[in-house]
Amino acid sequence: MEQYQLINIVYLKRDLRLHDNPSIVKAEELGLPYLIIYIFEPSLRLLPTWDIRHWRFIYGSLLNLDKNLNKYGHSIKVFWGEALEIFQYLLTIFKVKCVVSHQEVGVDATFKRDIRLRRFFKKNHVTWIEIPWDGIQRGKNSRDGWKERVERWFSEKTLKIYPKANLAVNLKENHFELPYAIKSELSYYPNNFQTPGEEEALKVLKSFCERRLEKYLKSISKPYESQVYSSRLSPYLAYGNISARKVYQSVQASNTSSLSSRNAFISRLFWRSHFIQKFESLPEYEFESINAAFKPWPFEVNHELIQAWAEGETGVDLVDAVMKCLKATGWINFRMRAMVVSFFCHALKQPWEFAANTLAKLFLDFEPGIHYPQIQMQAGVTGYNTIRIYDPEKQLRDNDRFYRFCKMWLPTKRPKPIVNWRKNLEEAKVILWRIKKSELAKRESERLLQLQK
Ligand SMILES: Cc1cc2nc3c(=O)[nH]c(=O)nc-3n(C[C@H](O)[C@H](O)[C@H](O)COP(=O)(O)OP(=O)(O)OC[C@H]3O[C@@H](n4cnc5c(N)ncnc54)[C@H](O)[C@@H]3O)c2cc1C
């Protein structure tokens, strides 16, 4: 009988896969019947970083996961509502012993949601088992033993899962179904974005290991070539369509002749964990320049400039091509991401927070833990990183010499640059260095480095 059946719940978040999913493994080990759920929370649509493209990717990933789970007699129940009200609802139908999920490193809004949930579970005698992932530890400041922990995690065997059909829980009625209008909006998936889902993630990994890895390092900074030769695994890692250790182990086992490509790629997987840990320890990254000396940076908000940058209408070719490409496809390589942030902060003199929001919306792979620290690093406001100011003409010469990328995205008739960006970049250099050399900036850098040791 469904009424008051004693069950566990697997609460999916950014771990939308079957294989190597520790939450599902844990639910199997616990041995009670379990319900697998995903919650689309309407309030998250109000965040300045939200975009329908993220939810479409999630929805597509859920459809793929559901198909795979169906083979084992399980399915995903998708809800529309705030997490707290969904769990309140589920507790009126079932007696819930444990909720199992991965330990999300998200933005402030999802962190606060999790605090509310924890309180609710405690009050209702539900145990919430949150499983750390990719060697990242909750709230940890010190980096003692960090590298060993991540290495251990990456080298551990991936988990094979064969869910038992007799542990599947059925939900006959769902009072919090996705509304029809939302469902049809999510079901439409524009084909210029990477296809979501675990199956696709595995295909992308395979083609990377077998064919594309060879030219990875050579192409990494080039916006045209990197579309093919970069791994393109970022959205799959961001939504957990694939685990980082599965990627790590497959790339290590590949027989590429380019060891430098392999090493460069593996380093980036470690950087990923490193950045997410950094964000977990210093969540202030989301809202303010972490180095206090850079807070009063002389920005003057100009919405026209911000709009022109976001639409790819600054009149600077490579910058505009990148922004138009992002709008259409949701992906661009690292160097170009860094360049458009630098252009925004240093040439247009706009506050990094606006760039952070606009790019988070545009990136299909928006991963808060990588995004915010990288934005601040490229804006030059951390104090302890090298200040990098990107000259878009030099980038064009070095990385799109034959104008192949720009030609893909720009009309032939081009507007004139909207600012004197060369002059502005020179000025920004002087200001940033002046702040960096101040006593406050040095003290702050020292404090931040100590925190991350
Ligand atoms: C301003 C700025 C914002 C960024 N925001 C994001 C973001 O929201 N989400 C995101 O996944 N990446 C972000 N990156 C990092 C990087 O640009 C992307 O991970 C990469 O371009 C994704 O393509 P790929 O999977 O083919 O990368 P690959 O080069 O094949 O790398 C494989 C994986 O390693 C990780 N990775 C790669 N480069 C870095 C790096 N420098 N630091 C930390 N991890 C890295 C990513 O998970 C990536 O998917 C940002 C970079 C900058 C400069």
The ligand as an SDF file (V2000), in Angstrom:
LIG
                    3D

 53 58  0  0  0  0  0  0  0  0999 V2000
   35.3570   34.0540  -16.6520 C   0  0  0  0  0  0  0  0  0  0  0  0
   35.2870   32.5630  -16.7450 C   0  0  0  0  0  0  0  0  0  0  0  0
   34.1380   31.8810  -16.3180 C   0  0  0  0  0  0  0  0  0  0  0  0
   34.0600   30.4980  -16.3880 C   0  0  0  0  0  0  0  0  0  0  0  0
   32.9040   29.8850  -15.9900 N   0  0  0  0  0  0  0  0  0  0  0  0
   32.7900   28.5390  -16.0800 C   0  0  0  0  0  0  0  0  0  0  0  0
   31.5760   27.8960  -15.7140 C   0  0  0  0  0  0  0  0  0  0  0  0
   30.5920   28.5170  -15.2910 O   0  0  0  0  0  0  0  0  0  0  0  0
   31.5180   26.5530  -15.8600 N   0  0  0  0  0  0  0  0  0  0  0  0
   32.5860   25.8070  -16.3100 C   0  0  0  0  0  0  0  0  0  0  0  0
   32.4850   24.5770  -16.4140 O   0  0  0  0  0  0  0  0  0  0  0  0
   33.7460   26.4110  -16.6360 N   0  0  0  0  0  0  0  0  0  0  0  0
   33.8910   27.7380  -16.5570 C   0  0  0  0  0  0  0  0  0  0  0  0
   35.0780   28.3390  -16.9190 N   0  0  0  0  0  0  0  0  0  0  0  0
   36.2600   27.5080  -17.1960 C   0  0  0  0  0  0  0  0  0  0  0  0
   36.4940   27.0750  -18.6650 C   0  0  0  0  0  0  0  0  0  0  0  0
   36.4560   28.1680  -19.5310 O   0  0  0  0  0  0  0  0  0  0  0  0
   35.4940   26.0120  -19.1170 C   0  0  0  0  0  0  0  0  0  0  0  0
   35.4530   24.9660  -18.1690 O   0  0  0  0  0  0  0  0  0  0  0  0
   35.8720   25.3840  -20.4510 C   0  0  0  0  0  0  0  0  0  0  0  0
   35.9830   26.3640  -21.4360 O   0  0  0  0  0  0  0  0  0  0  0  0
   34.8070   24.3500  -20.8110 C   0  0  0  0  0  0  0  0  0  0  0  0
   35.0990   23.6940  -21.9960 O   0  0  0  0  0  0  0  0  0  0  0  0
   35.6390   22.1860  -22.0420 P   0  0  0  0  0  0  0  0  0  0  0  0
   34.7810   21.3020  -21.2000 O   0  0  0  0  0  0  0  0  0  0  0  0
   35.8340   21.8130  -23.4520 O   0  0  0  0  0  0  0  0  0  0  0  0
   37.0240   22.3880  -21.2920 O   0  0  0  0  0  0  0  0  0  0  0  0
   38.3090   21.4640  -21.1680 P   0  0  0  0  0  0  0  0  0  0  0  0
   39.4840   22.3320  -21.4090 O   0  0  0  0  0  0  0  0  0  0  0  0
   38.1630   20.2460  -21.9870 O   0  0  0  0  0  0  0  0  0  0  0  0
   38.3430   21.1120  -19.6080 O   0  0  0  0  0  0  0  0  0  0  0  0
   37.6870   19.9890  -19.0240 C   0  0  0  0  0  0  0  0  0  0  0  0
   36.9670   20.4120  -17.7770 C   0  0  0  0  0  0  0  0  0  0  0  0
   37.8900   20.9400  -16.8170 O   0  0  0  0  0  0  0  0  0  0  0  0
   37.2940   22.0290  -16.1140 C   0  0  0  0  0  0  0  0  0  0  0  0
   38.0670   23.2520  -16.4000 N   0  0  0  0  0  0  0  0  0  0  0  0
   38.6040   23.6250  -17.5800 C   0  0  0  0  0  0  0  0  0  0  0  0
   39.2800   24.7900  -17.4420 N   0  0  0  0  0  0  0  0  0  0  0  0
   39.1470   25.1480  -16.1480 C   0  0  0  0  0  0  0  0  0  0  0  0
   39.6280   26.2520  -15.3910 C   0  0  0  0  0  0  0  0  0  0  0  0
   40.3920   27.1900  -15.9250 N   0  0  0  0  0  0  0  0  0  0  0  0
   39.3080   26.3050  -14.0940 N   0  0  0  0  0  0  0  0  0  0  0  0
   38.5550   25.3460  -13.5120 C   0  0  0  0  0  0  0  0  0  0  0  0
   38.0850   24.2760  -14.1820 N   0  0  0  0  0  0  0  0  0  0  0  0
   38.3810   24.1670  -15.4790 C   0  0  0  0  0  0  0  0  0  0  0  0
   35.8650   22.1410  -16.6340 C   0  0  0  0  0  0  0  0  0  0  0  0
   35.0170   21.3940  -15.8020 O   0  0  0  0  0  0  0  0  0  0  0  0
   35.9710   21.5260  -18.0100 C   0  0  0  0  0  0  0  0  0  0  0  0
   34.7520   21.0120  -18.4710 O   0  0  0  0  0  0  0  0  0  0  0  0
   35.1760   29.7410  -16.8680 C   0  0  0  0  0  0  0  0  0  0  0  0
   36.3100   30.4250  -17.2820 C   0  0  0  0  0  0  0  0  0  0  0  0
   36.3700   31.8130  -17.2370 C   0  0  0  0  0  0  0  0  0  0  0  0
   37.6160   32.5090  -17.6990 C   0  0  0  0  0  0  0  0  0  0  0  0
  1  2  1  0
  2  3  1  0
  2 52  2  0
  3  4  2  0
  4  5  1  0
  4 50  1  0
  5  6  2  0
  6  7  1  0
  6 13  1  0
  7  8  2  0
  7  9  1  0
  9 10  1  0
 10 11  2  0
 10 12  1  0
 12 13  2  0
 13 14  1  0
 14 15  1  0
 14 50  1  0
 15 16  1  0
 16 17  1  0
 16 18  1  0
 18 19  1  0
 18 20  1  0
 20 21  1  0
 20 22  1  0
 22 23  1  0
 23 24  1  0
 24 25  2  0
 24 26  1  0
 24 27  1  0
 27 28  1  0
 28 29  2  0
 28 30  1  0
 28 31  1  0
 31 32  1  0
 32 33  1  0
 33 34  1  0
 33 48  1  0
 34 35  1  0
 35 36  1  0
 35 46  1  0
 36 37  1  0
 36 45  1  0
 37 38  2  0
 38 39  1  0
 39 40  1  0
 39 45  2  0
 40 41  1  0
 40 42  2  0
 42 43  1  0
 43 44  2  0
 44 45  1  0
 46 47  1  0
 46 48  1  0
 48 49  1  0
 50 51  2  0
 51 52  1  0
 52 53  1  0
M  END
$$$$
